[in-house]
Amino acid sequence: METSTLLIFIVISALATFATRVLPFIALSRHADHPLILHLGRYLPPAVMMILVIYALRDFRPLAEGHMNMTPNGLPVIIASLTVVAMHLWRRNALLSIVAGTGLYMLMVQLG
């Protein structure tokens, strides 16, 4: 495949992705004060975060076989989860908490 063809594919994909992100804001801009939009804006972000937490911890068994799970997978999950909670309680910034927890987890997993 030629470089120009690849660049065209990348540009079209980027524009399509951008359009799908922007169109809801443009379409709903006149209805920003609607009670349903306000309700979704208030309760949807925490619900999505809870779903992500449940998904991330779905295979974690803290008391596997009657003792604390300190396997190579268990300890990084515990430390990263506690880091996310501590960072959020300290700074009240969800993005900072997620980045810190994810970064710490990946560092622990990669370094062993």
C-alpha positions in Angstrom: 0.0 0.0 0.0 1.3 3.4 -0.9 2.0 6.1 1.7 -0.5 8.5 0.2 -3.3 5.9 0.3 -2.4 5.1 3.9 -2.5 8.8 4.9 -5.9 9.2 3.2 -7.2 6.3 5.3 -5.8 7.8 8.4 -7.3 11.3 7.7 -10.7 9.8 6.9 -10.7 7.7 10.0 -9.7 10.7 12.1 -12.5 12.8 10.6 -15.1 10.1 11.2 -14.0 9.6 14.8 -14.1 13.4 15.4 -17.5 13.7 13.8 -19.0 11.0 16.0 -17.7 12.8 19.1 -18.9 16.3 18.0 -22.3 15.5 16.5 -24.1 14.8 19.8 -22.9 18.1 21.2 -24.1 20.0 18.1 -27.4 18.1 18.0 -28.2 18.6 21.6 -26.9 22.2 22.1 -30.4 23.7 22.0 -31.7 21.2 24.5 -29.0 21.8 27.2 -31.5 22.7 29.8 -33.8 19.7 29.3 -34.3 17.7 32.5 -33.3 14.4 30.8 -30.0 15.9 29.6 -29.3 17.4 33.0 -30.1 14.1 34.7 -27.8 12.2 32.3 -25.0 14.7 32.7 -25.2 14.3 36.5 -25.5 10.6 36.9 -24.0 9.0 33.8 -20.3 9.8 34.5 -20.3 8.1 37.9 -22.2 5.1 36.5 -19.7 4.7 33.7 -16.8 4.9 36.2 -18.4 2.2 38.4 -18.8 -0.1 35.4 -15.1 0.4 34.6 -14.1 -0.4 38.2 -16.3 -3.5 38.3 -14.8 -4.6 34.9 -11.2 -3.9 36.1 -11.7 -5.9 39.3 -13.9 -8.7 37.8 -11.3 -11.4 38.2 -9.7 -10.2 41.4 -10.3 -12.5 44.4 -8.8 -10.8 47.5 -9.2 -13.9 49.7 -8.4 -16.7 47.4 -8.0 -20.0 49.3 -8.5 -18.3 52.7 -5.5 -15.9 52.6 -4.8 -12.5 51.1 -4.1 -12.7 47.3 -0.4 -11.7 47.0 0.1 -13.3 43.6 1.9 -11.3 40.9 -1.6 -10.2 39.7 -3.0 -9.5 43.2 -0.6 -7.1 44.8 -0.5 -4.6 41.9 -4.3 -4.5 41.7 -4.5 -3.8 45.5 -1.9 -1.1 45.4 -3.2 0.6 42.3 -6.8 0.5 43.5 -5.8 2.1 46.9 -3.7 4.7 45.0 -6.7 5.7 42.9 -8.9 6.0 46.0 -6.2 8.0 47.9 -5.5 10.3 45.0 -9.2 11.0 44.4 -9.8 11.7 48.1 -6.8 14.0 48.2 -7.1 15.9 44.9 -10.8 15.3 43.9 -9.7 14.9 40.3 -10.9 11.8 38.5 -8.5 12.1 35.6 -5.5 12.5 37.9 -6.6 9.5 40.0 -7.1 7.3 36.9 -3.8 8.2 35.4 -1.9 7.8 38.6 -3.5 4.4 39.3 -3.1 3.1 35.8 0.5 4.3 35.6 1.4 2.7 38.9 -0.2 -0.6 37.9 1.5 -0.7 34.6 4.8 0.2 36.2 4.5 -2.6 38.7 3.4 -5.2 36.1 6.1 -4.3 33.7 8.9 -4.2 36.3 7.7 -7.3 38.0 
